[in-house]
């Protein structure tokens, strides 16, 4: 059995949830883990595995927008610490003696693994941006070029790349990459979807003050997550997050209104739910997710700056066509990813990649 060094991006929970799905599967087969993470990710992972905390470049949001100064300041602070942190990680590698490494958009593990001669597999959603070509409108080209440069500079020291995505464009020739459908929690896979009348609303990356008043003006039942409270306000039912409660609401809703999170979109699409996405301004990954929602007919993107009265009625007018399109998609790649990961651990490279 293999010893695996696993680096996980710590901002919010999505990266850690994906890592836990894979680690639980591999741990049941006898593999051992040492995790490297930060922030929320480290807290979540440490409930089940040994975690060493290493600060990482992360994304900061403010008022429903990317907080560029704070994001750059965190990246600069991480780079200043790079020599000392790499030396600390080298000592951990010498102690743990890993056979392989995995990185979910983590900075230090791929660099340290490369120096130690350990094969390192990237498993995340972000590398679908740099390992594939995309239909990007001219207004987003500066953001597109910027995030590609950031990914290549900070997060591209792995030996192989497995991009996880609800949209699956082909990898570019020579990219040492494959693209697979999303990895879903077992609690999602185990639930059977139904179609109710309520609408699930989830906001996590900063909340626009005008959003709740806008929803109150619409004659629909909204179950609202992200405000960290339990309260009924007319047609809005605010709920604190619990996995079972949220997934029950998600599996039985009419459709989903959310930000630009790939994980949440993937779970909604797995349940057959159309998605109205409000991606954070300046966050290109979220903008790209919204572009593909529209391109594939699974939903549409919108802006918090333009909360027009006709927005939801126009979305609902096409909802049956969206549901038919969603029924043709691939939104659960667990078995495929498990097989590819097993091949990487045995061969030191992704089986079947270009």
N, C-alpha and C positions, 0 to 999 in steps of 0.2 A: 504494500500500500504506500501511497505517496504522502510526503509532507509538502504542504502547499502554503506558500506565502501569498496572502491575498490583500491587496491594497484597495480601499474603497473611499471614493469621494464622500465627504461628510456632510455637505450642505443639504438640508432637508432629508427626507427618508427614502426617496426612490431608489438611489443607488444601493443603500444598505438592504432594502427589501429584496431587490434582485439578487444580491450576494447571498442573503440568507437562504433563498430558494435553492441556489446551486450548492451552497455549503451543506445544508441539511441532507440533500440527495447524496453528496459525496461522503459525508461523515457516516451515513448509514452503511456505506460500502467499506468503511474502515479507514478512510483518509484522515489525516491530521491537518489542523489549520493554525496559523498564526496570522491574525488580522492587523493591518495598519490602517487607521482611519482618524477622523476628527469630528468635532461638533456633534450634530444629532446622530450621524451615522455611527460614531463610536459608542454612543450611549445605547443605541438599539442592538448593535452587534455584541456588546459586552454582556448582555443577558444570557448568551449561549456559548460564546467563544472567548478565548484570550485575545485581547486587543491592546496594541501599543498605539498611543496617540501621537500623531505627527501633523502639525498644521499644514494645510494645503491651500493652493489657490482655489477660491470659491467665489460664488456669485452672490452679490448683495442687491436687494431690491428696496425701493422706497416709493411710496405713492403710486403703485401699479406701474413702475418703470424700473429699468435697470439703473442701479446706483453706480455709475461708472467710477467716480473717485474712490468710493469705498472698495469696489472690486479690485481696482488697480493697486490700492494701498495694501490689501491683503496679499496680492500676488507679489508685490515688492518685498513685503515682510517675509514671505516664504522663501524667496530667492536669496535674501540676505542670510537666512538660516541654513541654506543648502549644504555648505561644506560640513558643518557640525552634524546636521541631521543625517546626511549620507554616511558619515563615520559611525553614528549611533546605529543606523540600520545595518551597516556591514557587520557590526558586532553581534546584532541579533541574528543575522544570517549564519554567522559562524557558529552560534549556539544552537539554533534550530535546525540547521542543515537541510533546507528545503530542496526537494527534487524538481519543483516547478513553481511558477508564480502566475498569479492572475491579477489583473488590474481593472477595476471599474472606475475609470476616469480619475485615477490617483496619480500623483506626481512622482513620489520618491521610489516606489517599488519597481517600476520598469527600469529606471536608471540603475538602481542597485543590483537588480537581477542581471542586467546586461554586463555590468562590471564583474559579477561573480560567475558569469557563464551559464546562467540558469535560464531555460526557455520561459518566456513570459507571454501570456495570452491576454489581450485586451477584450473584455466583454462589457459593452456599454451601448448606449444609443447615440452618443455624441459623434462617434467615428463614422456614422452613416453620412455625416456632413462632409468629412474630408476624404473618405474612401469611395464616394460615389459622386456623380454629377447630378445637378438639380435644376429645375425650371424656376429660376429666381427673377422676379420683376426688377427692372432697373433701379427703382427706389430702394431696394434692399441689397443691392450689390456691395456697397461699402461695408455693411454689417456682415455679409457673406464672406467677403475677402478677409475681414478682420477676425472672424471666428475661426476660419480655416487656418490662418496664420497662428492664432493662439493655440489651437489644437496641435498643430505640427511642432510648435516651439516647446510647449509645456507637457504634452500628453502623448507623444508618439515615439517612445523608445522601446515599444514592445516588439517581439519577434513575429507575432501574428495578431490579426484583428478579426473579431467576430462582432459585427454590428447587429443590434437587436432593434427591430422597427416594425410598426404596424404597416408601413409602406416599405416595399422591398425592391428598390432600384438595383440594377446590377452593379457589382463592384468594378471599379476601374481596372483595366489590365495592369498587372504588375503591382497591385496594391497590397498583396499578401493578406487578402481579406475575403470574408464571406458575409452575407447578410441573411439573417434568420428572423422568423416571426417573434413576437413578444414572449417573454417569460412571465407566466402568471402564477400568483399565489394559489396554493391548493384550496384555500377557502373560497377563491373565485371559481376555480374549476368545478368544485363540488356543488355550486349553486345552480339551480335551474332558473332561467329567466322567465319573467311573466311581464305582461303589459298593463300597467296601471295608468292613472291619470296625473299623478304628481310629477313634478320636475325636480331633479336633483341639481342643486347649485353648489359648486365647490370653488372657493377662492383661497389661495394660500400665499401668493407672492405680493402682498400689499393689496389693500382693498380701497377701491374708489368710493368716496363718500356719497356720490350720486347714485351708486348701484342699487342699494336697498330701496330708496324712494322710487326708483324706476320700476323695480319688481313689484312694489306695492300698488303701482298704478295699473297692473295687468291682472285680469281676472283668471288667474291660474293658482293652483296650490304649489308653492315652492318649499322644498325641504333644504335648508341652507346650512352648509358646513364651512368652517374656516374662521368664523367670528368668535369661537371659543366661548360659547354660552348656550344655555338652554332657555328658550323664550318663545312665546307665540305672539306675533304682531300681525294681526289681520290674516292675510293669506300667506304670510311667511312663518315657517316653523324653524327656528334656529336650533341646531343640535350640536352638542359637543361631539368630538370624534370618538367613535368606538368601531373597531373593525367589523364586528357582526352587524351592528345597527346600520353603519354606512353601506355595507355590501348588500344587506337586505333592501335598503332603499334604492340602491343602484340597480340591482337585478330586476326590480319591479317597476321602475319609473317609465315615463313616456319618452323622455330624452334627457340629455345632460347639458348643463350650462357650466363651463369651467374656464380656467386659464389655459395655459398651453402645455401642461404636463403630459409627457408621453405615456407614463405609467397609467394615469387615470384614463386617458383616451383609449388606451389598449384594453383596459378592463371594461369600459363602457361598450366598445365595439365588440368585444367577445360576447357580451350580453345582448348584442343586436341593437344598441341604443345610438341614435344619431347624436352628434355633438355640435353644440354652438360654442366656439372657442373664442375667448378674449385673451390673446397672447400678450405678454408684457412687452411694452414698447422698448426696443433696443435689445431684446433677448432673441437672437436670431433662431436658435433651436426651436423656441416656441412658435415663432413666426413661420418656420418651415413646416412644423406639424400642422398648422392651420392651412397652409398652402396645399398640402397633400390631402387634408380632409375635403377641401373643395374639389381638387383635381380628381380624386377617386369617387366623389359623390357620397361621402360618408357624413358630411356636415358642411359647416361654413365657418369662416373666421369673421370676427367683428372687432370693433375698437371701443374701449371705455370712453373715448372722447366723443363718440357719436351714438349716444343711447337714444335712438329715435323711436317714436311710438310704434311704427310699423315693423320694427326689426323682428320681433318674435312671431307676429302673424305671417310675415313673409317666409320665415324659416319653417313654420308649421305647414305652410302650403305645399312644401316639397317633401314632407316627412316620410310619406309612404315610398316614394322613389328612393330616398336615402336608405330606408330599411331594406329594400330589395338589393341595393348595391352592397350594403354591409354583409348581406347573406352570402355573397360570393367571395368574401375576403378570408385571409388566414391570420388569425389573431392569437393562436396558442402554439408556441414553438418549443414547449418544454422538452418533449421527447427528442426532437431534432437537435436541440442544444445539448441535452445530456449526452447524446451519441457523439457529437462533435467534440465535446469536452473530454469524454473518455478517450477518443482517438488522440487528442492533443497530449493527454497525460501519458499515453503509451508510446507515442511516436516523437514527442517533442515538437510537433507542428500540427496545424489544422489539416485533417484529411480532406482532400478534394479541392483545396484552395488553388487559385492561379499562381 
